[in-house]
Amino acid sequence: MDNLTIAPIGSCTYNENFKQILLPVVYSVVFIIGLPLNFTVIVQIWQSRKCLTRTTIYMLNLALADLLYVCSLPLLIYNYAQQDYWPFGEFTCKFVRFQFYSNLHGSIMFLTCISFQRYMGICHPFATWHKTGGKKFAWIICAIIWLIVLVVCAPTFEFATTGTQRNRTVCYDLSEPSRSAQYFPYGMALTVIGFVIPFLGIIVCYCCMTRILCQKNEMTGTVVREKKDKAIRIIIIVVVVFAISFFPFHLTKTMYLIIRAIGGVACEVRERFAIIYKCTRPFASMNSVLDPILFYFIQPKFRQSTKSLLEKMNTKREKT
């Protein structure tokens, strides 16, 4: 990195026709599935609010972040279906980009809280502060996370903007090309704070949990098996979410940020990295579908209540 020259990107116009199919299709699927799933999660948690646990509080905030993001997808679906045409104004452009990044990094941080909560339950079940820190403590943590997310994502309103390409208004995802060098340090800082640090924390937690769970193989009993199975389910689902949504996106985004900020790189090379990055971007939004699935995997009582509700609906339908 010492030999890199940070310089403004030239006037490169990328051929991104693939976005007209890939992004509207993926965003439509995420919207159609994610909207009812996250709304259902919020309703079910709210109905059982008298017996909330710290994990369900984190899941409630996670579902809220996903729901807010999913509600912004129709604008992006229209935008990409109309060949990148953005008729909704500059502020709406900034707000939609802010929604994406605040949901992305908020989801990562709430998943980190859920993982740490499970880590404490498995590795340090008798820790005094963990046993005494109740729902109020969890709400404070959630408020701190929302504050951090708002602060680290706020510069999106400065960098995201509208511009003109091929005689039509577009909404830039990161920043306009002429500000690539200015965006580079912020983009890298956002990746480190909003992804790398939480990701490393999750890896440490899961390594410790795996070691403890392997040591408990000789232990028997229904309660022990249930806790072990629940912990394993959380590990698998969170790893899947990171593998599909978060890791590929941040890897390709980092590569693209470096390439577009280096002076003298050919437009063809920049275009290639832009395509790779933008192919992973829609899958970053798929966490809005995967997160509710995580919720149902770790909360058996909500799975049962949903199953009972569906059975009642089927019974009423058969009677009519």
KABELLIN-V168759 format. One record per residue. RES is the residue in one small letter. OMEGA is omega in radians with two decimals (none if undefined). NEAR is the number of other ideal C-beta (glycine too) atoms within 10 Angstrom. Layout:
RES&OMEGA&NEAR / RES&OMEGA&NEAR
This chain:
m&-3.10&4 / d&-3.07&3 / n&-3.12&5 / l&3.07&11 / t&3.13&10 / i&-3.07&13 / a&3.13&13 / p&3.11&14 / i&3.12&21 / g&-3.11&15 / s&3.12&8 / c&3.05&15 / t&-3.04&10 / y&3.00&16 / n&-3.04&8 / e&-3.13&16 / n&-3.13&10 / f&-3.11&11 / k&-3.10&19 / q&3.12&14 / i&-3.04&11 / l&-3.02&17 / l&3.10&22 / p&-3.12&19 / v&-3.11&14 / v&-3.14&19 / y&3.11&26 / s&3.11&15 / v&3.13&15 / v&-3.14&23 / f&-3.08&21 / i&-3.11&13 / i&-3.03&16 / g&-3.11&26 / l&3.14&17 / p&-3.13&12 / l&-3.11&22 / n&3.08&25 / f&3.12&15 / t&3.11&17 / v&-3.13&27 / i&-3.13&18 / v&-3.11&11 / q&3.11&21 / i&-3.14&20 / w&3.13&10 / q&3.12&10 / s&-3.03&15 / r&-3.13&11 / k&-3.12&5 / c&3.12&8 / l&2.99&17 / t&3.12&14 / r&3.13&22 / t&-3.14&19 / t&3.05&24 / i&3.09&24 / y&3.13&25 / m&3.10&28 / l&3.13&22 / n&3.08&24 / l&3.13&29 / a&3.11&27 / l&3.10&19 / a&3.13&26 / d&-3.12&29 / l&3.13&19 / l&3.13&15 / y&-3.11&25 / v&-3.14&25 / c&3.13&14 / s&-3.04&19 / l&3.13&24 / p&3.11&12 / l&3.13&19 / l&3.10&22 / i&3.10&18 / y&-3.09&15 / n&-3.08&23 / y&3.07&22 / a&3.13&17 / q&3.07&13 / q&3.06&13 / d&-3.14&18 / y&-3.10&16 / w&-3.10&22 / p&-2.94&13 / f&3.08&16 / g&-3.05&12 / e&-3.11&14 / f&3.13&11 / t&3.06&15 / c&3.14&23 / k&-3.08&19 / f&3.14&17 / v&3.10&21 / r&3.08&23 / f&3.12&18 / q&-3.12&21 / f&-3.05&21 / y&3.10&22 / s&3.06&21 / n&-3.09&26 / l&-3.07&26 / h&3.02&23 / g&3.12&25 / s&3.14&26 / i&-3.10&24 / m&3.10&28 / f&3.04&27 / l&3.07&26 / t&3.10&20 / c&3.12&22 / i&3.14&25 / s&3.13&22 / f&3.09&18 / q&3.12&20 / r&3.11&22 / y&3.14&22 / m&-3.14&18 / g&-3.11&17 / i&-2.99&21 / c&-3.11&14 / h&-3.05&14 / p&-3.08&11 / f&3.10&6 / a&-3.02&12 / t&-3.07&8 / w&3.13&9 / h&-3.13&16 / k&-3.08&11 / t&3.13&8 / g&-3.04&15 / g&-3.07&12 / k&3.13&14 / k&3.11&10 / f&3.13&14 / a&3.11&21 / w&3.10&16 / i&3.10&11 / i&3.13&20 / c&3.11&21 / a&3.11&11 / i&3.14&11 / i&3.11&21 / w&3.13&17 / l&3.13&10 / i&-3.13&15 / v&3.13&23 / l&-3.11&12 / v&-3.05&10 / v&-3.13&18 / c&-3.11&21 / a&3.11&12 / p&3.06&17 / t&3.11&22 / f&3.11&14 / e&-3.01&13 / f&3.14&19 / a&-3.10&23 / t&3.06&17 / t&3.11&18 / g&-3.11&16 / t&3.04&8 / q&-3.12&13 / r&3.08&9 / n&3.08&5 / r&-3.12&13 / t&3.12&17 / v&3.10&18 / c&-3.10&23 / y&-3.11&19 / d&-3.08&18 / l&3.09&21 / s&3.04&24 / e&-3.03&16 / p&-3.08&19 / s&-3.12&12 / r&-3.11&16 / s&-3.13&24 / a&3.11&17 / q&-3.10&16 / y&-3.01&23 / f&-3.12&19 / p&3.11&12 / y&3.14&17 / g&3.12&22 / m&3.11&16 / a&3.12&12 / l&3.12&21 / t&-3.11&18 / v&-3.08&12 / i&-3.02&16 / g&-3.14&24 / f&-3.00&22 / v&-3.11&13 / i&3.07&14 / p&-3.12&21 / f&3.10&17 / l&3.09&11 / g&3.12&16 / i&3.12&21 / i&3.12&13 / v&3.14&13 / c&-3.06&21 / y&3.06&19 / c&3.11&11 / c&3.13&14 / m&-3.14&22 / t&3.13&14 / r&-3.14&11 / i&-3.13&16 / l&3.10&19 / c&3.11&8 / q&-3.07&9 / k&-3.13&14 / n&-3.10&8 / e&-3.12&5 / m&-3.13&11 / t&-3.13&8 / g&-3.08&8 / t&-3.09&7 / v&-3.13&8 / v&-3.13&11 / r&3.14&12 / e&3.12&11 / k&-3.14&17 / k&3.14&17 / d&3.12&12 / k&3.13&18 / a&3.13&21 / i&3.12&13 / r&3.13&15 / i&-3.13&23 / i&-3.08&18 / i&-3.07&12 / i&3.14&20 / v&3.09&24 / v&3.11&14 / v&3.13&13 / v&-3.14&21 / f&-3.10&21 / a&-3.09&10 / i&-2.95&17 / s&-2.88&24 / f&-3.03&24 / f&3.14&16 / p&-3.12&18 / f&-3.08&23 / h&3.09&22 / l&-3.11&15 / t&3.09&20 / k&3.12&24 / t&3.11&17 / m&-3.11&13 / y&3.12&21 / l&-3.13&22 / i&-3.08&17 / i&-3.06&19 / r&3.12&25 / a&-3.13&22 / i&3.11&19 / g&3.03&13 / g&3.12&7 / v&-3.09&18 / a&-3.13&10 / c&-3.13&14 / e&3.13&9 / v&3.10&13 / r&3.14&20 / e&-3.13&16 / r&3.14&14 / f&3.09&18 / a&3.14&20 / i&3.12&16 / i&-3.14&16 / y&-3.05&22 / k&3.02&19 / c&3.12&17 / t&-3.08&19 / r&3.13&20 / p&-3.14&21 / f&3.02&16 / a&3.13&22 / s&-3.10&25 / m&3.06&19 / n&3.09&27 / s&3.03&28 / v&-3.09&22 / l&-3.12&22 / d&3.09&27 / p&3.08&24 / i&3.06&15 / l&-3.12&22 / f&-3.10&26 / y&3.10&17 / f&-3.05&15 / i&3.14&20 / q&-3.08&21 / p&-3.09&13 / k&3.10&11 / f&3.04&19 / r&-3.12&13 / q&-3.14&10 / s&3.09&14 / t&3.11&15 / k&3.13&10 / s&3.13&10 / l&3.14&12 / l&3.11&10 / e&3.10&10 / k&3.13&10 / m&3.12&10 / n&3.12&10 / t&3.11&10 / k&-3.13&9 / r&3.14&8 / e&3.12&7 / k&3.14&6 / t&none&5
